[in-house]
């Protein structure tokens, strides 16, 4: 896994007193080792991150409905959390009966804790389509975006496809500040080429859960072994 120099946001003795939240959203249907690799990569690369908040979506605006129910997905994440102290869970989006717009969620979080600095993890595909997001530019007044890329990503080549109105927010890794907002930082690549849909397809075709240990954390395998989900 690619690593990089830690970002000096604040002296170590000071950063612990800052209210910083790092969020990772998705349907997590199911949560897999690609998701895990992203979160661990962000924590290692940026440093000083003690917790990442998993934010399971109820009705993603640009995706089909999840296969697992909200209750099943939360149950899987709760089991996962027992093995990974890095994670905490915020299930607020699962209680909505409308699409889960990131802006709405972060605006709500800011209203609850105005001094808290929010950082939202996304993939490169999401960055390239950011101008299609609901109130995307207002979103950046609420948070930073931490962008994870795949192996063989070439900054010089791919960055030209980022919309010009988005490019003005790009920040280098060595100047990125977790306790600020209006910044987009692109991290060094990490391997997370695993698909939830492929996992669901394999399980529905009769593949044994225990054989998917390359794709799923042990805690998720244990949960699925005790249920008929995806089969």
C-alpha positions in Angstrom: 0.0 0.0 0.0 1.3 3.4 -1.0 2.4 5.7 1.8 3.4 9.3 1.9 4.9 11.8 4.3 2.5 12.9 7.0 0.7 16.2 6.6 1.7 18.8 9.2 -1.7 20.3 10.1 -0.9 21.2 13.6 1.8 20.1 16.1 1.0 16.7 17.5 0.3 18.0 20.9 -2.3 20.5 19.5 -4.1 18.4 16.9 -5.7 16.1 19.6 -7.6 19.1 20.8 -9.1 19.9 17.4 -12.5 18.6 16.5 -11.9 16.8 13.2 -14.3 14.3 11.5 -13.3 12.2 8.5 -16.3 10.6 6.7 -16.6 7.8 4.2 -20.0 7.2 2.6 -21.4 4.4 0.5 -24.1 1.8 0.3 -21.6 -0.8 1.8 -23.6 -3.6 0.2 -21.5 -5.3 1.5 -18.5 -3.5 3.0 -15.4 -5.2 1.5 -11.6 -5.1 1.6 -11.5 -2.3 -1.0 -13.4 -0.1 1.3 -11.1 -1.1 4.1 -8.0 -0.4 2.0 -9.2 3.1 1.3 -9.9 4.0 4.9 -6.6 2.6 6.1 -4.7 4.4 3.3 -6.3 7.7 4.2 -5.5 7.3 7.9 -1.9 6.3 7.2 -1.2 8.9 4.6 -2.7 11.9 6.4 -1.7 10.8 9.9 -3.3 11.8 13.2 -6.6 10.3 12.1 -7.9 8.2 15.0 -11.5 7.6 13.7 -13.2 7.4 10.3 -17.0 7.6 10.3 -18.8 5.2 8.0 -21.9 6.9 6.5 -24.1 4.2 5.0 -26.5 5.7 2.4 -30.2 4.9 2.3 -31.1 5.9 -1.3 -28.0 7.1 -3.2 -28.9 9.7 -5.8 -26.9 8.1 -8.6 -27.3 4.4 -7.7 -29.9 1.7 -7.6 -31.4 0.6 -4.3 -29.3 -1.5 -2.1 -29.8 -5.3 -2.1 -29.4 -5.6 1.7 -31.8 -3.8 3.9 -30.7 -0.8 6.0 -30.9 -3.0 9.1 -28.7 -5.7 7.5 -26.1 -3.2 6.4 -25.9 -1.5 9.8 -25.6 -5.0 11.4 -22.7 -5.8 9.1 -20.9 -2.5 10.0 -21.5 -3.0 13.7 -19.8 -6.5 13.5 -17.0 -4.9 11.4 -16.4 -2.2 14.0 -15.7 -4.8 16.7 -12.6 -5.8 14.7 -11.5 -2.3 13.6 -11.4 0.4 16.2 -10.7 2.9 13.4 -14.4 2.9 12.5 -17.4 4.5 14.0 -20.9 4.6 12.4 -23.3 7.4 11.6 -26.7 6.0 10.4 -28.6 9.2 10.0 -29.1 8.8 6.2 -30.8 5.4 6.7 -33.6 7.2 8.5 -34.5 9.3 5.5 -37.2 8.6 3.0 -35.6 10.6 0.2 -32.2 10.4 -1.7 -29.1 10.8 0.5 -27.5 14.0 -0.7 -24.0 14.6 0.8 -24.7 18.3 1.1 -27.8 17.8 3.2 -25.9 15.4 5.6 -22.9 17.7 6.0 -25.1 20.8 6.5 -26.9 18.9 9.2 -23.6 17.9 10.9 -22.3 21.5 10.7 -25.5 22.7 12.4 -24.9 20.2 15.2 -21.2 21.0 15.7 -20.3 24.4 14.0 -16.7 24.2 15.0 -16.1 20.7 13.8 -13.9 20.3 10.6 -15.4 17.9 8.2 -13.4 15.8 5.6 -15.2 13.6 3.1 -13.5 10.7 1.3 -14.4 10.2 -2.4 -13.0 8.3 -5.4 -11.6 9.9 -8.5 -14.7 9.1 -10.5 -16.7 11.2 -8.1 -14.3 14.1 -8.4 -14.5 14.0 -12.2 -18.3 14.3 -11.9 -18.4 16.7 -8.9 -20.1 19.5 -10.8 -23.1 17.2 -11.2 -23.4 16.8 -7.4 -26.3 18.5 -5.6 -25.0 22.0 -4.5 -21.4 20.9 -5.0 -19.8 24.3 -4.5 -21.7 25.0 -1.3 -20.7 21.5 -0.2 -17.0 22.6 -0.3 -17.8 25.5 2.2 -18.7 22.7 4.7 -15.8 20.3 4.2 -12.6 19.2 2.5 -12.6 16.4 -0.1 -10.0 13.6 0.2 -9.7 11.8 -3.1 -8.4 8.3 -3.4 -7.0 7.1 -6.7 -6.2 3.7 -8.1 -2.8 2.3 -9.1 -1.3 3.7 -12.3 -3.2 7.0 -11.8 -1.2 9.8 -13.6 -1.8 13.2 -12.1 -0.6 15.0 -15.1 -2.9 13.2 -17.5 -6.0 12.8 -15.4 -6.1 16.2 -13.8 -6.8 17.8 -17.2 -10.2 16.1 -17.1 -11.1 17.8 -13.8 -13.5 20.7 -14.4 -11.8 24.1 -14.3 -14.2 25.3 -11.6 -13.2 22.3 -9.5 -9.5 22.6 -10.1 -9.3 25.9 -8.2 -9.9 23.9 -5.0 -7.0 21.4 -5.6 -4.5 21.5 -2.7 -1.1 19.7 -2.5 -0.7 17.0 0.0 2.0 18.9 1.9 -0.2 22.0 2.4 -3.5 20.2 3.0 -5.1 21.0 6.4 -7.6 18.6 8.0 -8.9 21.4 10.2 -10.0 23.7 7.3 -12.5 23.5 4.4 -12.7 24.3 0.6 -9.7 22.0 -0.2 -9.5 19.0 -2.5 -6.5 16.8 -2.0 -5.6 13.9 -4.3 -3.8 11.1 -2.4 -1.2 8.7 -3.8 -2.8 5.6 -5.3 -4.0 2.6 -3.4 -5.3 -0.7 -4.7 -9.1 -1.0 -4.1 -10.3 -2.7 -7.2 -13.0 -4.7 -5.6 -16.7 -4.5 -6.5 -19.7 -5.1 -4.2 -21.8 -6.1 -7.1 -19.3 -8.8 -8.1 -19.3 -10.1 -4.6 -23.1 -10.2 -4.6 -23.2 -12.0 -7.9 -20.7 -14.6 -6.8 -22.8 -15.3 -3.6 -26.0 -15.5 -5.6 -24.5 -18.0 -7.9 -23.6 -20.3 -5.0 -20.0 -19.5 -4.2 -19.3 -20.3 -0.6 -18.8 -17.2 1.6 -15.7 -18.6 3.2 -13.9 -18.7 -0.1 -14.3 -14.9 -0.5 -11.7 -14.0 2.2 -9.7 -12.2 -0.4 -12.6 -9.8 -0.9 -14.3 -9.6 2.5 -13.0 -8.8 6.0 -13.3 -11.7 8.4 -16.1 -10.0 10.4 -18.2 -9.6 7.3 -17.6 -13.3 6.3 -18.7 -14.3 9.8 -21.9 -12.3 9.5 -22.8 -13.6 6.0 -22.1 -17.2 7.0 -24.8 -16.9 9.6 -27.4 -15.5 7.2 -28.8 -16.1 3.7 -28.1 -12.5 2.5 -27.2 -12.3 -1.2 -28.1 -16.0 -1.7 
